[in-house]
């Protein structure tokens, strides 16, 4: 209960600070779809923290690859790569349906690159998982839906990568 209260206070304070920063920003405006994605990642992070996730990275990028991993965190003993899909309305198809095979392949490449940054002894028996969070920003209401283990991880050895 105390943890949820602290998370609510942190979320409220960060939202207020982001609002002040947005009003004071003198540079070019952020495109609407990028702002929706950024807000979705923010809301997903707090939603997952309430579920017990502990995050180590946000918007992780590899110098060799294109793309990014929205959130990387621990769910117990499992390292999770979380893809966030944010929408301002509900469509016929859920937001997570937009994670197609091409996107999955990119996320797998990025996850393998991240895994290679870990010390060799830490990655030996590491449990890995891909989760997808759909975030619906509906006016003042935020709804989040989590799909755990949304698709399989393919290791370096399975794709023939040599260390």
N, C-alpha and C positions, 0 to 999 in steps of 0.2 A: 504494500500500500504506500509506504513512504517512497519507494523507488518510483512508482507511477506519479506521485505528486512532484518529485524532483524533476522527472522527465517533462511533465507538463509545464513547470516553471521554466526549464531550460528552453523548451520549444517556444513558449510565449516570448521569452526575452530575445531569442534569436530572430523570430519573426519581426519583432519590433525594430531590432537593429538593422535587419535587411530592408525594412520599409524606410528607415531614416537614410540609409546608404543610397537607396534607389532615388529618393527625392533630391539628394545632394549631388548625385552623379551628373557630371558635366559632359561626359563623353557621349559617344553614340549609344542610342538605345539598343537594348538586347531584343532580338527578334522574339515574337510572341511564343513560337513553338519551343524556343530554347528556354525561355522563362518558365513555361509550363513543365518542361523536363526537369529543370533545376528544382522547382518547387516539389515536383513528384519525388525526386530523390531525397529531398529533405524530409518529406512526410513519411516516405518508406523507411528511412533510417530510424525515425522515432517510433514508428509502428513496430519494427523488428526489435528495437531495443526493449520495448515492453514485453516482447516474447522471449527475451533472454539473450539475443544476439549481442556479441561484442565486436565492434568494427575496428579494423586495422588500416583500411584504405578506403578512399572515396575518389572516384574518377581516376583510377590508376591507368597510366599509359606506359607503353613499352617504346623505347627509342627506335626499335627495329620494325614495329608493326603499326598499322593504322587501326584506329579504334580505341575504345577504352572499356574498362570494367567499372560499372557504376558503383557497386559497393562490394567490398571483400570483408568478411567477418567470420567469427567463430560462433557456431551453434553447438555448444558443448564441446565435443572432441572433433567435430567436423568443420573443415574450412569450407565456407560457402562463397560462391561467386554469385552475386545477386544482380540480375538485370531488372531494371525498373521501367515500366511502361506507364506513362501518365496520360490521362485524357481529361478533357473538360466536359465530356458528355458520355453517356453509355450508348454504345452502338449495338447492332445485332450480334456481332462477334465480340468476345471479351478482348481486352487490351493485350493479354498475353498471347493471343493468337497471332499477333504481328511478329512474333519471334519465329521467323522462317528458317529453313535449312541453311541459307547463306549466313544469317545472323548467328545461328548456332555454331557454324564452322568458325566464324570470326571469334566468338566468345571462347571456344575451345582453344584456338591458337593463343589468344591472350592469356588464358588460364595456364596453359603449358609454359608460356614465357614467365608468368609470375611465379609459378612453381619452381622454375629453374633459378630464381633469385634466392630461394630459401637454402639454408645449409643442407648439404647432401644427407646428413644423418636425420634431419627433421622431415625430409620429404619421402623417406623410404616407405613407411607404413601410414602415410597421411591419408585420412579419409577426406575425399573431396566431393562437393555437390554443387549443382547449379540450381538456383531458385529463381523464380520470376515473381515479381510483385506488380500487380496492377493497381494503380492509384487513380482514383476518380475524384477530380476537384470540381465539385458541384456547388457553386456559389460559396457559401460559408461552410458547407459540409465536405468532409474528406472521408472517402471510403477506400480501404485497402484490402486486397485479396492476395493471399500468398499461395503459390504453387511450389511446394517443396519437391526437390529432386525432379525438376521439370524435364530434364534430358540428361543423357549419360555423358560422363567425362571420358575422353579417350587419352590415354597416357602417351608420353613420348615414345616408349617402347612399342606401343601398338601401331604408331604411325611411322616407325622406323627411324626415329631421331637418335643419333649417336651422341653421347656425352663427350 
